[in-house]
Amino acid sequence: MVNLTLYTVKAVVMLDSEGGRVLAKYFGQDYASAKDQKAFEKGLYDKTKRSPHGEIILFDNQVVLYRFHEDVFFYIVGMPEENEAMLLVILNAFSDAVSMLLRHQISKRVILENLDLVVLALDETIDEGIVLETDPSAIVARVSKPRENLSDVPLSEQTLIQAYQTAKEKFGTALLK
């Protein structure tokens, strides 16, 4: 009998071309410690570094799909009985959304400079291992919503950063007058 569950993804990992972690998010208790995660990532990189074209592999009794962009590997990890086509859709959605957000310049440097957008894209794609969205355009739309005009929001309802930004803008316009 098949065990049906919404928990599709066990981990999303991004490694650079030398095996260093760029971004990693693990779901569940399989890799609870940083040591376990580091060992998993090292083994995963060692197994996939010779074939950067992207494939489906079975690693550590888990299905792993990966893709290589410029100098970054994108990995999606699922259970061995998970549907590989579904994992591929998730990988494509996340990597395409990141590509669109970063204006098709996917490199370690650009990802680290825009890590906030990449993490938001990941959060909009997967939450605690459950797939939320598979349309890259929808993910990008949610992540890159236009900033609301903070001058319309009362100062008491703004966060500290928003209040600082509002004061900075008002001070700048006062100086220009």
C-alpha positions as CSV (number, residue, x, y, z in Angstrom):
1,M,0.0,0.0,0.0
2,V,1.3,3.5,-0.9
3,N,1.7,6.0,1.9
4,L,0.0,9.2,0.7
5,T,1.4,12.4,2.2
6,L,1.7,16.0,1.3
7,Y,5.3,16.0,2.6
8,T,7.0,15.7,-0.8
9,V,10.4,17.4,-0.3
10,K,13.0,16.4,2.3
11,A,15.5,19.1,1.5
12,V,16.5,21.8,-0.9
13,V,20.2,22.5,-1.2
14,M,22.2,24.9,-3.3
15,L,26.0,24.2,-3.5
16,D,28.7,26.2,-5.3
17,S,31.0,24.6,-7.9
18,E,33.4,23.6,-5.1
19,G,30.8,21.9,-2.9
20,G,30.4,24.8,-0.4
21,R,26.9,25.6,0.8
22,V,25.1,28.5,-0.7
23,L,21.7,27.8,0.7
24,A,20.2,24.7,2.4
25,K,16.8,24.0,3.9
26,Y,16.0,20.6,5.4
27,F,12.6,19.4,6.3
28,G,12.1,16.6,8.9
29,Q,14.5,15.0,11.3
30,D,16.7,13.0,9.0
31,Y,19.5,15.6,9.0
32,A,18.9,17.4,12.3
33,S,22.5,18.3,13.1
34,A,24.8,20.5,11.2
35,K,27.3,17.7,11.1
36,D,24.8,15.4,9.4
37,Q,23.9,18.1,6.9
38,K,27.5,18.8,6.0
39,A,28.3,15.1,5.5
40,F,25.2,14.7,3.3
41,E,26.1,17.8,1.2
42,K,29.7,16.7,0.8
43,G,28.6,13.2,-0.4
44,L,26.0,14.7,-2.7
45,Y,28.5,17.0,-4.3
46,D,31.1,14.3,-4.7
47,K,28.6,12.1,-6.5
48,T,27.2,14.8,-8.8
49,K,30.2,17.1,-9.6
50,R,31.3,15.0,-12.6
51,S,27.9,15.2,-14.3
52,P,26.8,18.9,-14.2
53,H,24.1,18.4,-16.8
54,G,21.6,17.5,-14.2
55,E,20.1,14.1,-13.5
56,I,18.1,12.0,-11.2
57,I,20.1,9.9,-8.8
58,L,19.5,7.7,-5.7
59,F,21.7,8.9,-2.9
60,D,21.6,7.9,0.7
61,N,18.4,6.0,0.1
62,Q,16.7,9.2,-1.2
63,V,15.8,10.4,-4.7
64,V,17.8,13.5,-5.7
65,L,17.2,15.7,-8.7
66,Y,19.7,18.3,-9.5
67,R,20.6,21.0,-12.1
68,F,23.7,23.1,-12.6
69,H,23.6,26.8,-13.4
70,E,26.9,28.6,-14.1
71,D,28.6,27.8,-10.8
72,V,25.7,26.6,-8.6
73,F,24.1,23.2,-8.1
74,F,20.3,23.2,-7.3
75,Y,19.2,19.9,-5.5
76,I,15.8,18.7,-4.6
77,V,15.7,15.7,-2.2
78,G,12.7,13.4,-1.8
79,M,11.8,10.0,-0.4
80,P,12.7,7.0,-2.6
81,E,9.0,6.2,-3.4
82,E,8.4,9.9,-4.4
83,N,7.3,10.6,-7.9
84,E,10.4,11.9,-9.8
85,A,8.2,13.9,-12.2
86,M,6.7,15.8,-9.3
87,L,10.2,16.5,-7.9
88,L,11.3,17.7,-11.4
89,V,8.4,20.1,-11.5
90,I,9.4,21.5,-8.1
91,L,13.0,21.8,-9.2
92,N,12.1,23.6,-12.4
93,A,9.7,25.9,-10.6
94,F,12.2,26.9,-8.0
95,S,15.2,27.3,-10.4
96,D,13.1,29.2,-13.0
97,A,11.8,31.5,-10.3
98,V,15.3,32.2,-9.1
99,S,16.4,32.8,-12.7
100,M,13.6,35.3,-13.3
101,L,14.2,37.1,-10.0
102,L,17.9,37.4,-10.7
103,R,17.4,38.4,-14.3
104,H,18.8,35.2,-15.7
105,Q,22.2,35.7,-13.9
106,I,22.4,32.7,-11.7
107,S,25.9,32.7,-10.1
108,K,27.0,32.3,-6.5
109,R,27.9,36.0,-6.3
110,V,24.5,37.2,-7.6
111,I,22.6,34.6,-5.4
112,L,24.4,35.8,-2.3
113,E,23.8,39.4,-3.1
114,N,20.1,38.7,-3.5
115,L,19.8,35.9,-0.9
116,D,16.6,37.5,0.6
117,L,14.8,37.0,-2.7
118,V,16.1,33.5,-3.2
119,V,15.0,32.5,0.3
120,L,11.6,34.1,-0.2
121,A,11.2,32.2,-3.5
122,L,12.0,29.0,-1.7
123,D,9.5,29.7,1.0
124,E,6.8,30.5,-1.6
125,T,7.6,27.2,-3.4
126,I,7.9,24.8,-0.4
127,D,6.9,25.0,3.2
128,E,8.0,22.3,5.7
129,G,8.3,19.9,2.8
130,I,4.9,20.6,1.3
131,V,4.7,22.0,-2.2
132,L,2.9,25.3,-2.3
133,E,3.4,26.5,-5.8
134,T,4.8,25.1,-9.1
135,D,4.3,28.1,-11.3
136,P,7.5,30.2,-11.5
137,S,5.6,33.4,-12.6
138,A,3.3,33.1,-9.5
139,I,6.3,32.7,-7.2
140,V,8.1,35.7,-8.7
141,A,4.9,37.8,-8.4
142,R,4.6,37.0,-4.7
143,V,8.2,37.6,-4.0
144,S,8.6,40.8,-5.9
145,K,5.4,42.7,-5.0
146,P,5.8,46.4,-5.4
147,R,6.6,48.2,-2.2
148,E,3.6,50.0,-0.7
149,N,3.9,53.7,-0.2
150,L,4.9,54.0,3.4
151,S,3.8,57.7,3.6
152,D,0.2,56.5,3.6
153,V,0.8,54.1,6.6
154,P,0.5,55.7,10.0
155,L,3.9,55.9,11.8
156,S,2.5,53.9,14.7
157,E,1.7,51.0,12.4
158,Q,5.1,50.8,10.7
159,T,8.0,48.6,11.8
160,L,11.2,50.2,12.9
161,I,12.8,49.7,9.5
162,Q,9.8,51.1,7.7
163,A,9.7,54.1,10.1
164,Y,13.4,54.7,9.4
165,Q,12.8,54.5,5.7
166,T,9.9,56.9,5.9
167,A,11.9,59.4,7.9
168,K,14.8,59.1,5.5
169,E,12.6,59.7,2.5
170,K,10.9,62.7,4.1
171,F,14.3,64.2,5.2
172,G,15.6,63.7,1.6
173,T,12.6,65.5,0.0
174,A,12.9,68.3,2.6
175,L,16.5,68.8,1.7
176,L,15.7,69.0,-2.0
177,K,13.1,71.7,-1.6
